[in-house]
């Protein structure tokens, strides 16, 4: 596929001082709803669904999932019915109140997605053979997408984040969630490039998850120093960084993925991790829709809000 995105240089005094250059590939600009890596992950999956004559997309996610909203958007735009299986049966107790307080689920519902809420215990079974067989039997015309959207078709789509123009960069940096996006990036990288992943959650299991995606190259590493306590966790420093970065560059970041990644990249630059004259490319994987929901949670905790 031919999806062109802007690549923008970031101009900060620290970059000039350390004699490195930093660019951001704006995958977040691919589509207003099916944003960033979610568009890449869904592209070949939708083609495969059409080939298999499937009329419906079923997938899984939490209450603020980027993937849930992206799948709803893809269904609306490309004429698939969509069902989102959402973690947390208590959210269905007062659905109007849930939708009124949750921008992600509200937007997904408006795009036509049918929301099904299940218990956390049941949700843990979402990858088991029995659960999936029963779900497929109930919806024979459905194409099943895993939580986060990562499968072989998603990795193939994410391979196209890099192209001939990005081959000039020495380092490629990206946030890591389920590992699908960075697997594609690694596969498409050149032997001269170093790929650095910044996991948004705690744990060292992601290395094995990436290898499961048939990644055979060795020019990559994961930096676990910038997860800020785990998935969905953040601090005043991180919020302040995200707001300052947007003010100074006009590039919005989300606090779950790209904010942590960019914080890590600039901190590593400060610490002389990158050699002089290095050209660094940071991949903006989208996820900006989650800011509205995150601000609701931050307000409840009395923390500063993320500027939108």
C-alpha positions in Angstrom: 0.0 0.0 0.0 1.1 3.6 -0.5 0.4 5.7 2.5 2.4 8.8 2.7 3.0 10.6 6.0 4.9 13.7 7.0 8.3 13.5 8.6 9.0 16.6 10.7 12.3 17.7 12.2 12.4 18.6 15.9 14.5 21.6 16.8 15.7 21.7 20.4 18.9 23.3 21.8 19.9 19.9 23.3 19.9 18.4 19.9 22.3 21.0 18.6 24.5 20.7 21.7 24.7 16.9 21.4 25.2 17.1 17.6 22.3 14.8 16.7 19.2 15.3 14.6 15.7 14.1 15.6 12.7 13.6 13.2 9.1 12.5 13.9 7.3 10.3 11.4 3.6 11.5 11.8 1.7 8.2 11.4 -0.9 9.9 13.6 -2.0 11.9 10.5 -2.9 8.8 8.4 -6.6 9.0 9.3 -8.7 11.0 11.8 -10.2 7.9 13.4 -8.2 4.9 12.2 -5.0 6.6 13.4 -1.3 5.7 13.2 -0.3 2.1 13.7 -3.9 1.0 14.0 -4.4 1.8 10.3 -1.4 -0.2 9.4 -2.5 -3.1 11.5 -6.0 -3.2 10.1 -5.1 -2.7 6.4 -4.2 -6.2 5.4 -6.6 -7.7 7.9 -9.5 -6.0 6.2 -8.3 -7.3 2.8 -8.1 -10.8 4.3 -11.6 -10.4 5.8 -13.0 -9.5 2.4 -11.2 -12.4 0.8 -12.8 -14.8 3.3 -16.3 -13.2 2.7 -16.6 -12.0 6.3 -19.2 -9.3 7.0 -18.3 -8.6 10.6 -15.3 -7.7 12.7 -15.0 -8.8 16.3 -12.3 -7.7 18.6 -11.3 -7.1 22.2 -10.1 -4.2 24.3 -10.3 -2.2 27.5 -12.6 0.8 28.0 -10.1 3.3 26.5 -8.6 1.1 23.8 -7.2 2.8 20.7 -7.8 -0.5 18.8 -11.5 -0.7 19.7 -12.2 2.8 18.3 -10.0 2.2 15.2 -11.9 -1.1 14.5 -15.2 0.7 14.9 -13.9 3.4 12.5 -12.7 0.8 10.0 -16.1 -1.0 10.1 -18.0 2.2 9.5 -15.7 3.3 6.6 -15.3 -0.1 4.9 -18.8 -1.5 5.5 -18.2 -4.1 8.1 -20.4 -4.7 11.2 -18.3 -4.5 14.3 -18.5 -6.0 17.8 -16.2 -4.9 20.6 -15.8 -7.2 23.5 -14.9 -4.9 26.4 -13.2 -5.9 29.6 -15.4 -5.1 32.7 -19.0 -6.2 32.9 -19.8 -3.4 35.5 -19.6 -0.9 32.6 -22.9 -2.3 31.3 -24.8 -1.7 34.5 -25.6 1.9 33.4 -24.6 2.0 29.8 -25.8 5.6 29.2 -23.7 6.8 32.1 -20.7 4.8 30.8 -21.0 6.2 27.3 -21.4 9.8 28.7 -18.2 9.5 30.7 -16.1 7.5 28.3 -15.2 9.3 25.0 -13.7 6.2 23.5 -16.7 3.8 23.9 -19.1 6.7 23.1 -17.3 7.3 19.8 -17.1 3.6 19.0 -20.9 3.2 19.6 -21.7 6.2 17.4 -19.7 4.5 14.6 -22.0 1.5 14.9 -20.0 -0.8 17.0 -22.0 -3.2 19.2 -20.4 -3.3 22.6 -20.4 -6.5 24.7 -19.1 -6.2 28.3 -17.7 -9.3 30.0 -16.1 -10.0 33.3 -12.3 -9.7 33.8 -12.2 -13.4 34.5 -13.9 -14.2 31.3 -11.8 -11.7 29.4 -8.6 -13.5 30.4 -9.9 -16.5 28.3 -10.0 -14.4 25.1 -7.0 -16.2 23.5 -8.0 -19.7 24.5 -9.1 -22.1 21.8 -12.4 -23.0 23.4 -13.4 -19.3 23.9 -12.5 -18.4 20.3 -14.2 -21.5 18.8 -17.4 -20.7 20.7 -17.3 -17.1 19.6 -16.7 -18.0 15.9 -19.6 -20.6 16.1 -21.9 -17.8 17.3 -20.7 -15.5 14.6 -19.7 -17.6 11.5 -19.6 -14.5 9.3 -17.2 -12.7 11.6 -13.4 -12.1 11.2 -11.7 -12.2 14.6 -9.1 -9.7 15.5 -7.0 -10.1 18.6 -6.7 -7.5 21.4 -4.4 -4.7 20.1 -4.8 -6.0 16.6 -1.5 -7.8 16.4 -1.3 -10.8 14.0 0.7 -11.7 10.9 -1.3 -9.3 8.7 -0.8 -6.5 11.2 3.0 -7.1 11.2 2.9 -7.0 7.4 1.1 -3.7 7.5 3.5 -2.2 10.0 6.5 -3.2 7.8 5.4 -0.4 5.5 5.9 2.3 8.2 9.5 2.3 6.9 10.4 2.9 3.3 13.2 4.1 1.1 13.0 7.6 2.5 13.5 6.4 6.1 16.6 4.3 5.2 18.8 7.4 5.8 18.2 7.3 9.6 20.6 5.6 11.9 18.2 4.9 14.7 14.4 4.2 14.6 12.5 4.6 17.9 8.9 3.4 18.6 6.6 2.8 21.5 5.8 -0.8 22.3 2.4 -2.2 23.3 1.7 -5.7 22.1 4.9 -5.8 20.0 3.2 -6.0 16.5 4.2 -2.5 15.3 7.9 -2.8 16.3 8.0 -6.3 14.8 7.1 -4.8 11.4 9.5 -2.0 11.9 12.4 -4.4 12.7 11.5 -6.5 9.7 11.6 -3.5 7.4 14.8 -1.9 8.9 18.1 -1.9 7.1 21.1 -3.7 8.4 22.7 -0.4 9.2 19.8 0.8 11.4 19.3 0.2 15.1 15.7 -0.1 16.2 14.9 0.9 19.8 11.5 0.0 21.4 10.1 1.8 24.4 7.6 -0.5 26.2 4.6 1.3 27.7 4.2 -1.4 30.3 6.3 -3.3 32.8 7.7 -6.7 32.2 10.3 -8.4 30.1 7.9 -10.7 28.2 7.7 -8.4 25.2 11.0 -9.7 23.8 9.6 -13.2 23.5 6.3 -11.8 22.0 8.3 -10.0 19.3 10.2 -13.1 18.5 6.9 -15.0 18.1 6.2 -12.6 15.2 9.0 -14.3 13.1 11.4 -11.5 13.8 14.9 -12.9 12.9 17.0 -9.7 12.8 19.1 -8.8 15.7 19.5 -5.0 15.2 17.0 -4.1 17.9 16.6 -3.7 21.6 14.0 -2.7 24.2 14.5 0.0 26.7 12.5 -0.6 29.8 13.4 2.5 31.7 10.6 4.8 30.6 7.3 3.0 31.4 6.6 5.3 34.3 5.3 2.5 36.5 3.4 0.5 33.9 0.6 0.6 31.4 -1.6 3.7 31.9 0.7 5.0 34.7 2.0 8.5 34.5 3.5 11.3 36.6 3.4 15.0 36.7 6.8 15.1 35.0 5.4 13.0 32.1 2.3 15.2 31.7 4.4 18.3 31.9 6.7 16.9 29.2 3.8 16.0 26.9 2.4 19.5 27.2 5.7 21.3 26.8 6.6 19.1 23.7 3.3 20.1 22.0 3.8 23.8 22.9 7.3 23.9 21.5 6.8 21.6 18.4 3.1 21.7 17.7 3.2 17.9 17.8 0.7 16.3 20.2 1.7 13.2 22.1 -0.4 10.7 24.0 0.7 9.9 27.5 0.3 6.1 27.2 2.7 5.4 24.3 4.3 8.2 22.3 4.8 10.5 25.3 6.8 7.9 27.1 8.8 7.0 24.0 9.7 10.6 23.2 10.6 11.3 26.8 12.9 8.3 26.7 14.5 9.4 23.4 15.3 12.9 24.6 16.6 11.6 27.9 18.9 9.2 26.1 20.1 12.1 23.9 20.8 14.1 27.1 22.8 11.1 28.5 24.9 10.8 25.3 23.4 7.4 24.3 23.4 8.4 20.6 26.7 9.1 18.9 27.5 12.5 17.4 25.9 13.1 13.9 23.3 10.4 14.5 20.0 10.8 12.7 17.1 9.6 14.8 13.6 8.8 13.6 10.8 8.6 16.2 7.6 6.9 15.0 4.4 8.7 16.1 2.0 5.8 16.3 -1.2 7.8 17.1 -3.3 7.1 20.1 -4.3 10.7 20.6 -8.0 9.8 21.0 -7.2 8.4 24.4 -6.3 11.9 25.8 -9.9 12.9 26.5 -10.5 9.8 28.5 -7.2 10.1 30.3 -8.0 13.7 31.3 -11.2 12.5 33.0 -9.1 10.1 35.1 -6.4 12.7 35.8 -9.0 15.2 36.9 -10.4 12.7 39.4 -6.9 12.2 40.8 -6.2 15.9 41.0 -3.4 15.7 38.5 -2.6 18.3 35.8 -4.5 17.7 32.5 -3.0 17.0 29.1 -3.6 19.9 26.7 -5.8 19.0 23.7 
